[in-house]
Amino acid sequence: MRLESIELTNFRNIRSLSLEAAPGVNVIYGENAQGKTNLTEAIWMFTGAKSFRGAKDKEMVRFGESSCKSEIQFASALREQTAKIEIFSADTASGFAEEKRSKQVSLNGVTLDSASELAGQFYAVVFSPAHLSLVREGPAVRRKFLDTAIGQIMPRYEHYLREYQRILTQRNALLKDLERFPQLSQTLEIWDESFAKAAAAVTFCRARYVSRIQPLASAVYDGISSGKEKFELSYQCGIKQPHEKTKDYMKEFFMRELKETYRGDIERGATLCGPHRDDLELLVNGMPMRLYGSQGQQRSGVLALKMAECSMVEEVTSETPVVLLDDVMSELDAGRRDYLLNHLENRQVFVTCCDDESFRGLKQGKSFLIHGGELVRTGDFA
């Protein structure tokens, strides 16, 4: 997988930018708040996922403009392709169907129903300081990591997840009505069957994904720590050894869980079991990294997790994903920085930083100076 070029118009603080990328390392540098991360974010959007910064679509549109446009030319193992994304401001899109009118997406000139249909077309893995929240914050952040990573290599997972969230929302609404309309309890039983099936599909995919990246992440961490520490992942869903269980087993498990939490669900007006409450636990030397890991260990753990994600994309799709490193080199010491770069051989990389001096020893690559949302200088590493 290789990004050959990208063109942006009115994307955040970037009025107009056109960039032709090198097949190796692309260093995007400049002072803070000049548009480096915006460029990285624009590339990431073509994976079909949401912004890795948690931003809403309308926030991508440059202030005072009615829309923004992004277009990339990229090459996969199969062919050369083109993808476009146009996002309309809230005022422009008002009165129209939300997804189809607030964002228009096309692939090779064919209009797609939604941006999620780009999943499985353009592959990328992004690593930014914000990803330290994978260790430091709550389970929702780690669930989002799993859902985004799985969605890239298994586009149908997005359907499973949407279906589960739809059923969960309907079931919770019904639970809130039961106090006033107890006769609806029979309807709840129907929703429980659908809920258990959808929950099993999501849990099945997550558990198997974690079991597959576990040895990959452990190997990377072993290299970072020179074998001095052990890194492990554990998917916490209430089922022992979930990666060994079938979907039917999981469905029955959730049916039992729903019966056990029935009274609590009604009292709370919310569903107390299911994959929306699961967690991905990161362990260092058998202890929770969130509680006992040092800052260096936490950075190493996230780095190992993202590198494992990268290897997983390559293993499943036979495509080498584009690697996006947003302002992470300053967060890593020299040893971790060198390890990271040495394990990015034969991959196209986009790295943002304040200056390009650290990369002057590269034999292949380009540097791009961004200032005020404009590309003001391009250089080649020799």
KOLNU-835848 format. One record per residue (C-alpha): residue number from 1; residue in one letter; x, y, z. Coordinates in steps of 0.001 Angstrom, whole numbers, plus 500000, padded with zeros to 6 digits. Layout:
{rovex:NUM bavex:a px:X py:Y pz:Z}
...
This chain:
{rovex:1 bavex:m px:500000 py:500000 pz:500000}
{rovex:2 bavex:r px:501387 py:503374 pz:499009}
{rovex:3 bavex:l px:499946 py:506875 pz:499119}
{rovex:4 bavex:e px:501186 py:508615 pz:495985}
{rovex:5 bavex:s px:499638 py:512058 pz:496394}
{rovex:6 bavex:i px:497099 py:514014 pz:498406}
{rovex:7 bavex:e px:495254 py:517255 pz:497666}
{rovex:8 bavex:l px:493381 py:519225 pz:500321}
{rovex:9 bavex:t px:491053 py:522215 pz:500023}
{rovex:10 bavex:n px:489712 py:524070 pz:503070}
{rovex:11 bavex:f px:490583 py:521194 pz:505399}
{rovex:12 bavex:r px:490846 py:522677 pz:508897}
{rovex:13 bavex:n px:493517 py:525437 pz:508648}
{rovex:14 bavex:i px:494728 py:524222 pz:505231}
{rovex:15 bavex:r px:493283 py:526361 pz:502438}
{rovex:16 bavex:s px:495009 py:524520 pz:499607}
{rovex:17 bavex:l px:497753 py:521901 pz:499655}
{rovex:18 bavex:s px:499092 py:519392 pz:497138}
{rovex:19 bavex:l px:501739 py:516861 pz:498119}
{rovex:20 bavex:e px:503489 py:514051 pz:496236}
{rovex:21 bavex:a px:504793 py:511478 pz:498699}
{rovex:22 bavex:a px:507958 py:509401 pz:498735}
{rovex:23 bavex:p px:507640 py:505605 pz:498965}
{rovex:24 bavex:g px:509747 py:505568 pz:502144}
{rovex:25 bavex:v px:509786 py:508086 pz:504986}
{rovex:26 bavex:n px:507910 py:511391 pz:504623}
{rovex:27 bavex:v px:508801 py:513923 pz:507321}
{rovex:28 bavex:i px:506198 py:516654 pz:507836}
{rovex:29 bavex:y px:507768 py:519329 pz:509999}
{rovex:30 bavex:g px:507160 py:522859 pz:511240}
{rovex:31 bavex:e px:506218 py:524762 pz:514362}
{rovex:32 bavex:n px:503217 py:523829 pz:516477}
{rovex:33 bavex:a px:499687 py:524602 pz:515230}
{rovex:34 bavex:q px:500744 py:524974 pz:511586}
{rovex:35 bavex:g px:498747 py:522060 pz:510142}
{rovex:36 bavex:k px:501016 py:518988 pz:510456}
{rovex:37 bavex:t px:498515 py:516902 pz:512392}
{rovex:38 bavex:n px:495698 py:518142 pz:510139}
{rovex:39 bavex:l px:497486 py:516632 pz:507157}
{rovex:40 bavex:t px:497964 py:513345 pz:509002}
{rovex:41 bavex:e px:494298 py:513349 pz:510014}
{rovex:42 bavex:a px:493234 py:513903 pz:506396}
{rovex:43 bavex:i px:495193 py:510828 pz:505306}
{rovex:44 bavex:w px:493706 py:508719 pz:508106}
{rovex:45 bavex:m px:490136 py:509608 pz:507106}
{rovex:46 bavex:f px:490538 py:507501 pz:503947}
{rovex:47 bavex:t px:490654 py:504322 pz:506029}
{rovex:48 bavex:g px:486906 py:504801 pz:506489}
{rovex:49 bavex:a px:487312 py:505432 pz:510209}
{rovex:50 bavex:k px:486478 py:508555 pz:512193}
{rovex:51 bavex:s px:489085 py:511143 pz:513101}
{rovex:52 bavex:f px:491750 py:509716 pz:515420}
{rovex:53 bavex:r px:491429 py:512977 pz:517360}
{rovex:54 bavex:g px:487767 py:512322 pz:518138}
{rovex:55 bavex:a px:486618 py:515300 pz:516052}
{rovex:56 bavex:k px:483251 py:515606 pz:514356}
{rovex:57 bavex:d px:483066 py:515842 pz:510586}
{rovex:58 bavex:k px:481928 py:519473 pz:510551}
{rovex:59 bavex:e px:485084 py:520436 pz:512471}
{rovex:60 bavex:m px:487155 py:519454 pz:509407}
{rovex:61 bavex:v px:485753 py:522369 pz:507387}
{rovex:62 bavex:r px:487899 py:525510 pz:507423}
{rovex:63 bavex:f px:486269 py:528337 pz:509370}
{rovex:64 bavex:g px:484017 py:530445 pz:507158}
{rovex:65 bavex:e px:483901 py:527910 pz:504325}
{rovex:66 bavex:s px:480938 py:525784 pz:503225}
{rovex:67 bavex:s px:482864 py:522560 pz:502589}
{rovex:68 bavex:c px:486260 py:520874 pz:502498}
{rovex:69 bavex:k px:487666 py:518422 pz:499979}
{rovex:70 bavex:s px:490298 py:515704 pz:500234}
{rovex:71 bavex:e px:491566 py:513552 pz:497389}
{rovex:72 bavex:i px:494251 py:510878 pz:497309}
{rovex:73 bavex:q px:495914 py:508774 pz:494663}
{rovex:74 bavex:f px:497104 py:505476 pz:496090}
{rovex:75 bavex:a px:498417 py:502146 pz:494911}
{rovex:76 bavex:s px:497456 py:498766 pz:496317}
{rovex:77 bavex:a px:498686 py:495348 pz:495262}
{rovex:78 bavex:l px:495864 py:495229 pz:492727}
{rovex:79 bavex:r px:495843 py:498647 pz:491035}
{rovex:80 bavex:e px:496135 py:502417 pz:491139}
{rovex:81 bavex:q px:493122 py:504019 pz:492809}
{rovex:82 bavex:t px:491596 py:507404 pz:493579}
{rovex:83 bavex:a px:489431 py:508336 pz:496548}
{rovex:84 bavex:k px:487660 py:511594 pz:497394}
{rovex:85 bavex:i px:485927 py:512907 pz:500490}
{rovex:86 bavex:e px:483897 py:516122 pz:500582}
{rovex:87 bavex:i px:482490 py:517298 pz:503900}
{rovex:88 bavex:f px:479881 py:520054 pz:504163}
{rovex:89 bavex:s px:479529 py:522471 pz:507039}
{rovex:90 bavex:a px:476576 py:522116 pz:509393}
{rovex:91 bavex:d px:474738 py:525047 pz:507795}
{rovex:92 bavex:t px:475205 py:523701 pz:504273}
{rovex:93 bavex:a px:474102 py:520187 pz:505218}
{rovex:94 bavex:s px:471069 py:521208 pz:507296}
{rovex:95 bavex:g px:467797 py:519848 pz:506064}
{rovex:96 bavex:f px:469371 py:516870 pz:504307}
{rovex:97 bavex:a px:469832 py:513234 pz:505279}
{rovex:98 bavex:e px:472722 py:513446 pz:507739}
{rovex:99 bavex:e px:475266 py:510913 pz:506468}
{rovex:100 bavex:k px:474665 py:511195 pz:502730}
{rovex:101 bavex:r px:474462 py:514999 pz:502566}
{rovex:102 bavex:s px:476992 py:516064 pz:505198}
{rovex:103 bavex:k px:479676 py:513903 pz:503575}
{rovex:104 bavex:q px:480118 py:512664 pz:500009}
{rovex:105 bavex:v px:482621 py:509891 pz:499347}
{rovex:106 bavex:s px:483760 py:508312 pz:496091}
{rovex:107 bavex:l px:486181 py:505592 pz:495072}
{rovex:108 bavex:n px:487525 py:505524 pz:491521}
{rovex:109 bavex:g px:484741 py:507868 pz:490469}
{rovex:110 bavex:v px:481954 py:505764 pz:492003}
{rovex:111 bavex:t px:479913 py:507409 pz:494772}
{rovex:112 bavex:l px:479730 py:505385 pz:497987}
{rovex:113 bavex:d px:476864 py:505327 pz:500467}
{rovex:114 bavex:s px:479144 py:506162 pz:503406}
{rovex:115 bavex:a px:482780 py:506715 pz:504325}
{rovex:116 bavex:s px:482859 py:503358 pz:506119}
{rovex:117 bavex:e px:482796 py:501694 pz:502692}
{rovex:118 bavex:l px:486384 py:502853 pz:502237}
{rovex:119 bavex:a px:487373 py:500303 pz:504888}
{rovex:120 bavex:g px:489296 py:497541 pz:503186}
{rovex:121 bavex:q px:490437 py:499832 pz:500361}
{rovex:122 bavex:f px:493080 py:502060 pz:501953}
{rovex:123 bavex:y px:494993 py:500746 pz:504968}
{rovex:124 bavex:a px:496825 py:502849 pz:507543}
{rovex:125 bavex:v px:497908 py:502645 pz:511174}
{rovex:126 bavex:v px:498189 py:505843 pz:513213}
{rovex:127 bavex:f px:500158 py:506427 pz:516405}
{rovex:128 bavex:s px:499921 py:509743 pz:518270}
{rovex:129 bavex:p px:500473 py:510944 pz:521868}
{rovex:130 bavex:a px:496697 py:510737 pz:522303}
{rovex:131 bavex:h px:497004 py:506962 pz:522064}
{rovex:132 bavex:l px:498615 py:506903 pz:525509}
{rovex:133 bavex:s px:494991 py:507142 pz:526630}
{rovex:134 bavex:l px:494802 py:503452 pz:525695}
{rovex:135 bavex:v px:496619 py:502824 pz:528958}
{rovex:136 bavex:r px:495644 py:505770 pz:531110}
{rovex:137 bavex:e px:491926 py:506198 pz:530480}
{rovex:138 bavex:g px:488846 py:504018 pz:530809}
{rovex:139 bavex:p px:487672 py:500896 pz:528952}
{rovex:140 bavex:a px:485748 py:502871 pz:526303}
{rovex:141 bavex:v px:489019 py:504066 pz:524746}
{rovex:142 bavex:r px:490361 py:500517 pz:524485}
{rovex:143 bavex:r px:487089 py:499220 pz:523056}
{rovex:144 bavex:k px:487263 py:501944 pz:520400}
{rovex:145 bavex:f px:490810 py:500871 pz:519536}
{rovex:146 bavex:l px:489656 py:497284 pz:519024}
{rovex:147 bavex:d px:486620 py:498291 pz:516983}
{rovex:148 bavex:t px:488631 py:500578 pz:514687}
{rovex:149 bavex:a px:491444 py:498045 pz:514201}
{rovex:150 bavex:i px:489090 py:495144 pz:513473}
{rovex:151 bavex:g px:486980 py:497284 pz:511136}
{rovex:152 bavex:q px:489986 py:497880 pz:508882}
{rovex:153 bavex:i px:490733 py:494218 pz:508257}
{rovex:154 bavex:m px:487152 py:492970 pz:508491}
{rovex:155 bavex:p px:484726 py:495500 pz:506956}
{rovex:156 bavex:r px:481707 py:493366 pz:507912}
{rovex:157 bavex:y px:482552 py:493954 pz:511570}
{rovex:158 bavex:e px:481196 py:497486 pz:511180}
{rovex:159 bavex:h px:477806 py:495930 pz:510406}
{rovex:160 bavex:y px:478004 py:493699 pz:513496}
{rovex:161 bavex:l px:478888 py:496668 pz:515675}
{rovex:162 bavex:r px:476155 py:498939 pz:514297}
{rovex:163 bavex:e px:473574 py:496187 pz:514702}
{rovex:164 bavex:y px:474632 py:495594 pz:518291}
{rovex:165 bavex:q px:474498 py:499317 pz:519119}
{rovex:166 bavex:r px:471056 py:499626 pz:517508}
{rovex:167 bavex:i px:469667 py:496733 pz:519545}
{rovex:168 bavex:l px:471321 py:497997 pz:522738}
{rovex:169 bavex:t px:469713 py:501421 pz:522266}
{rovex:170 bavex:q px:466276 py:499881 pz:521662}
{rovex:171 bavex:r px:466584 py:497547 pz:524645}
{rovex:172 bavex:n px:467639 py:500383 pz:526955}
{rovex:173 bavex:a px:464688 py:502491 pz:525790}
{rovex:174 bavex:l px:462364 py:499581 pz:526516}
{rovex:175 bavex:l px:463859 py:499108 pz:529987}
{rovex:176 bavex:k px:463092 py:502726 pz:530819}
{rovex:177 bavex:d px:459433 py:502207 pz:529799}
{rovex:178 bavex:l px:458881 py:498993 pz:531777}
{rovex:179 bavex:e px:458204 py:500801 pz:535056}
{rovex:180 bavex:r px:455209 py:502560 pz:533512}
{rovex:181 bavex:f px:454202 py:499776 pz:531136}
{rovex:182 bavex:p px:455001 py:496405 pz:532780}
{rovex:183 bavex:q px:453062 py:494589 pz:530050}
{rovex:184 bavex:l px:456047 py:495253 pz:527759}
{rovex:185 bavex:s px:458093 py:492602 pz:529599}
{rovex:186 bavex:q px:457219 py:490012 pz:526934}
{rovex:187 bavex:t px:458646 py:492331 pz:524280}
{rovex:188 bavex:l px:461882 py:492431 pz:526275}
{rovex:189 bavex:e px:462305 py:488680 pz:525810}
{rovex:190 bavex:i px:462256 py:489166 pz:522024}
{rovex:191 bavex:w px:464897 py:491865 pz:522231}
{rovex:192 bavex:d px:467022 py:489659 pz:524502}
{rovex:193 bavex:e px:467326 py:487022 pz:521792}
{rovex:194 bavex:s px:468482 py:489602 pz:519241}
{rovex:195 bavex:f px:470781 py:491231 pz:521781}
{rovex:196 bavex:a px:472523 py:487962 pz:522687}
{rovex:197 bavex:k px:473113 py:487108 pz:519034}
{rovex:198 bavex:a px:474549 py:490543 pz:518226}
{rovex:199 bavex:a px:476661 py:490611 pz:521394}
{rovex:200 bavex:a px:478124 py:487206 pz:520531}
{rovex:201 bavex:a px:479142 py:488397 pz:517047}
{rovex:202 bavex:v px:481007 py:491429 pz:518425}
{rovex:203 bavex:t px:482652 py:489525 pz:521273}
{rovex:204 bavex:f px:483683 py:486674 pz:518972}
{rovex:205 bavex:c px:485542 py:489075 pz:516649}
{rovex:206 bavex:r px:487179 py:491045 pz:519446}
{rovex:207 bavex:a px:488371 py:487968 pz:521338}
{rovex:208 bavex:r px:489967 py:486419 pz:518271}
{rovex:209 bavex:y px:491617 py:489673 pz:517265}
{rovex:210 bavex:v px:493208 py:490064 pz:520706}
{rovex:211 bavex:s px:494458 py:486466 pz:520659}
{rovex:212 bavex:r px:496136 py:487103 pz:517290}
{rovex:213 bavex:i px:497855 py:490384 pz:518169}
{rovex:214 bavex:q px:498976 py:489135 pz:521600}
{rovex:215 bavex:p px:502148 py:487337 pz:520369}
{rovex:216 bavex:l px:502905 py:490155 pz:517912}
{rovex:217 bavex:a px:502696 py:492850 pz:520591}
{rovex:218 bavex:s px:504671 py:490758 pz:523076}
{rovex:219 bavex:a px:507479 py:490283 pz:520544}
{rovex:220 bavex:v px:507723 py:494029 pz:519859}
{rovex:221 bavex:y px:507729 py:494875 pz:523556}
{rovex:222 bavex:d px:510357 py:492201 pz:524180}
{rovex:223 bavex:g px:512591 py:493950 pz:521647}
{rovex:224 bavex:i px:511967 py:497401 pz:523131}
{rovex:225 bavex:s px:512769 py:496251 pz:526672}
{rovex:226 bavex:s px:515660 py:493986 pz:525577}
{rovex:227 bavex:g px:513797 py:491035 pz:527051}
{rovex:228 bavex:k px:513734 py:492502 pz:530559}
{rovex:229 bavex:e px:509937 py:492818 pz:530788}
{rovex:230 bavex:k px:506915 py:490796 pz:529736}
{rovex:231 bavex:f px:503934 py:492399 pz:528018}
{rovex:232 bavex:e px:500529 py:490705 pz:527756}
{rovex:233 bavex:l px:497001 py:491475 pz:526595}
{rovex:234 bavex:s px:493796 py:490120 pz:528103}
{rovex:235 bavex:y px:490300 py:490642 pz:526734}
{rovex:236 bavex:q px:487924 py:490986 pz:529684}
{rovex:237 bavex:c px:484399 py:489965 pz:528693}
{rovex:238 bavex:g px:483322 py:487639 pz:531493}
{rovex:239 bavex:i px:484107 py:484480 pz:529496}
{rovex:240 bavex:k px:487202 py:482434 pz:530293}
{rovex:241 bavex:q px:489455 py:481902 pz:527262}
{rovex:242 bavex:p px:486923 py:483653 pz:524978}
{rovex:243 bavex:h px:489028 py:483139 pz:521833}
{rovex:244 bavex:e px:488413 py:479391 pz:522170}
{rovex:245 bavex:k px:484630 py:479701 pz:522337}
{rovex:246 bavex:t px:482105 py:479537 pz:519487}
{rovex:247 bavex:k px:479479 py:482163 pz:518690}
{rovex:248 bavex:d px:476747 py:479770 pz:519856}
{rovex:249 bavex:y px:478478 py:479364 pz:523213}
{rovex:250 bavex:m px:478739 py:483140 pz:523553}
{rovex:251 bavex:k px:475091 py:483641 pz:522639}
{rovex:252 bavex:e px:474011 py:481239 pz:525375}
{rovex:253 bavex:f px:476358 py:482978 pz:527798}
{rovex:254 bavex:f px:474726 py:486337 pz:527139}
{rovex:255 bavex:m px:471228 py:484855 pz:527449}
{rovex:256 bavex:r px:472187 py:483626 pz:530937}
{rovex:257 bavex:e px:473738 py:486997 pz:531788}
{rovex:258 bavex:l px:470578 py:488843 pz:530766}
{rovex:259 bavex:k px:468474 py:486655 pz:533068}
{rovex:260 bavex:e px:470850 py:487267 pz:535986}
{rovex:261 bavex:t px:470893 py:491038 pz:535487}
{rovex:262 bavex:y px:467153 py:491335 pz:534707}
{rovex:263 bavex:r px:466164 py:493152 pz:537918}
{rovex:264 bavex:g px:469233 py:495357 pz:537875}
{rovex:265 bavex:d px:468598 py:496280 pz:534246}
{rovex:266 bavex:i px:465072 py:497411 pz:535069}
{rovex:267 bavex:e px:466198 py:499373 pz:538142}
{rovex:268 bavex:r px:468951 py:501156 pz:536221}
{rovex:269 bavex:g px:467043 py:501461 pz:532952}
{rovex:270 bavex:a px:470150 py:500192 pz:531182}
{rovex:271 bavex:t px:471697 py:496920 pz:530049}
{rovex:272 bavex:l px:474351 py:495818 pz:532545}
{rovex:273 bavex:c px:476042 py:493130 pz:530472}
{rovex:274 bavex:g px:477432 py:492922 pz:526965}
{rovex:275 bavex:p px:480462 py:494025 pz:524918}
{rovex:276 bavex:h px:479727 py:497702 pz:525635}
{rovex:277 bavex:r px:481107 py:496993 pz:529122}
{rovex:278 bavex:d px:484160 py:494930 pz:528153}
{rovex:279 bavex:d px:487800 py:495914 pz:528469}
{rovex:280 bavex:l px:491211 py:495188 pz:526993}
{rovex:281 bavex:e px:493685 py:494830 pz:529847}
{rovex:282 bavex:l px:497361 py:495655 pz:529247}
{rovex:283 bavex:l px:499750 py:493877 pz:531603}
{rovex:284 bavex:v px:503465 py:494346 pz:532285}
{rovex:285 bavex:n px:505107 py:491554 pz:534237}
{rovex:286 bavex:g px:501635 py:490291 pz:535107}
{rovex:287 bavex:m px:500478 py:493597 pz:536641}
{rovex:288 bavex:p px:497983 py:496109 pz:535193}
{rovex:289 bavex:m px:499995 py:498654 pz:533218}
{rovex:290 bavex:r px:497497 py:501415 pz:533957}
{rovex:291 bavex:l px:498166 py:501168 pz:537689}
{rovex:292 bavex:y px:501747 py:499987 pz:537932}
{rovex:293 bavex:g px:503453 py:500838 pz:534631}
{rovex:294 bavex:s px:505976 py:503662 pz:534445}
{rovex:295 bavex:q px:505622 py:506323 pz:531740}
{rovex:296 bavex:g px:508281 py:504547 pz:529688}
{rovex:297 bavex:q px:506505 py:501215 pz:530059}
{rovex:298 bavex:q px:503169 py:502744 pz:529108}
{rovex:299 bavex:r px:504629 py:504330 pz:525968}
{rovex:300 bavex:s px:506309 py:501031 pz:525095}
{rovex:301 bavex:g px:503052 py:499148 pz:525613}
{rovex:302 bavex:v px:501095 py:501429 pz:523289}
{rovex:303 bavex:l px:503905 py:501331 pz:520735}
{rovex:304 bavex:a px:503882 py:497522 pz:520837}
{rovex:305 bavex:l px:500117 py:497498 pz:520443}
{rovex:306 bavex:k px:500197 py:499797 pz:517397}
{rovex:307 bavex:m px:503055 py:497872 pz:515762}
{rovex:308 bavex:a px:501105 py:494654 pz:516303}
{rovex:309 bavex:e px:498102 py:496290 pz:514644}
{rovex:310 bavex:c px:500320 py:497164 pz:511698}
{rovex:311 bavex:s px:501596 py:493580 pz:511384}
{rovex:312 bavex:m px:498056 py:492242 pz:511683}
{rovex:313 bavex:v px:496824 py:494364 pz:508772}
{rovex:314 bavex:e px:499689 py:493090 pz:506666}
{rovex:315 bavex:e px:499107 py:489461 pz:507674}
{rovex:316 bavex:v px:495369 py:489466 pz:506986}
{rovex:317 bavex:t px:495212 py:491645 pz:503874}
{rovex:318 bavex:s px:498640 py:491038 pz:502296}
{rovex:319 bavex:e px:498824 py:494842 pz:502061}
{rovex:320 bavex:t px:501484 py:496833 pz:503923}
{rovex:321 bavex:p px:499618 py:499655 pz:505694}
{rovex:322 bavex:v px:500759 py:503263 pz:505551}
{rovex:323 bavex:v px:502195 py:504226 pz:508960}
{rovex:324 bavex:l px:501241 py:507621 pz:510417}
{rovex:325 bavex:l px:503380 py:508813 pz:513349}
{rovex:326 bavex:d px:501945 py:512056 pz:514668}
{rovex:327 bavex:d px:504385 py:513884 pz:516955}
{rovex:328 bavex:v px:505546 py:510733 pz:518743}
{rovex:329 bavex:m px:509318 py:510883 pz:518220}
{rovex:330 bavex:s px:509690 py:513556 pz:520898}
{rovex:331 bavex:e px:507798 py:511267 pz:523282}
{rovex:332 bavex:l px:510307 py:508418 pz:522824}
{rovex:333 bavex:d px:513878 py:508114 pz:524058}
{rovex:334 bavex:a px:516677 py:507408 pz:521571}
{rovex:335 bavex:g px:516504 py:503627 pz:522010}
{rovex:336 bavex:r px:512776 py:503369 pz:521440}
{rovex:337 bavex:r px:512975 py:505826 pz:518552}
{rovex:338 bavex:d px:515683 py:503798 pz:516815}
{rovex:339 bavex:y px:513799 py:500547 pz:517421}
{rovex:340 bavex:l px:510660 py:502018 pz:515896}
{rovex:341 bavex:l px:512405 py:503303 pz:512767}
{rovex:342 bavex:n px:514297 py:500044 pz:512285}
{rovex:343 bavex:h px:511007 py:498136 pz:512287}
{rovex:344 bavex:l px:509428 py:500371 pz:509657}
{rovex:345 bavex:e px:511587 py:499184 pz:506784}
{rovex:346 bavex:n px:509720 py:498519 pz:503528}
{rovex:347 bavex:r px:506792 py:500593 pz:504788}
{rovex:348 bavex:q px:505661 py:504034 pz:503746}
{rovex:349 bavex:v px:505784 py:506336 pz:506758}
{rovex:350 bavex:f px:504474 py:509834 pz:507458}
{rovex:351 bavex:v px:505999 py:511335 pz:510586}
{rovex:352 bavex:t px:505313 py:514790 pz:512014}
{rovex:353 bavex:c px:507852 py:516678 pz:514105}
{rovex:354 bavex:c px:509130 py:520179 pz:514785}
{rovex:355 bavex:d px:512268 py:519791 pz:512626}
{rovex:356 bavex:d px:513726 py:517229 pz:510249}
{rovex:357 bavex:e px:517265 py:517100 pz:511651}
{rovex:358 bavex:s px:516744 py:513714 pz:513313}
{rovex:359 bavex:f px:516038 py:512172 pz:509905}
{rovex:360 bavex:r px:518930 py:513615 pz:507923}
{rovex:361 bavex:g px:520656 py:510226 pz:507903}
{rovex:362 bavex:l px:517874 py:508604 pz:505912}
{rovex:363 bavex:k px:518849 py:507358 pz:502471}
{rovex:364 bavex:q px:515355 py:507556 pz:501013}
{rovex:365 bavex:g px:512560 py:509967 pz:501760}
{rovex:366 bavex:k px:511219 py:513497 pz:501586}
{rovex:367 bavex:s px:510674 py:516356 pz:503983}
{rovex:368 bavex:f px:507797 py:518851 pz:503837}
{rovex:369 bavex:l px:507804 py:522148 pz:505741}
{rovex:370 bavex:i px:504293 py:523237 pz:506738}
{rovex:371 bavex:h px:503631 py:526811 pz:507853}
{rovex:372 bavex:g px:500267 py:528491 pz:508319}
{rovex:373 bavex:g px:498496 py:525565 pz:506664}
{rovex:374 bavex:e px:500633 py:525826 pz:503546}
{rovex:375 bavex:l px:503376 py:523637 pz:502099}
{rovex:376 bavex:v px:506287 py:526087 pz:501830}
{rovex:377 bavex:r px:509228 py:523798 pz:501113}
{rovex:378 bavex:t px:509904 py:520235 pz:499928}
{rovex:379 bavex:g px:513241 py:518479 pz:500255}
{rovex:380 bavex:d px:514753 py:515095 pz:499440}
{rovex:381 bavex:f px:516911 py:513064 pz:501809}
{rovex:382 bavex:a px:520124 py:511999 pz:500102}
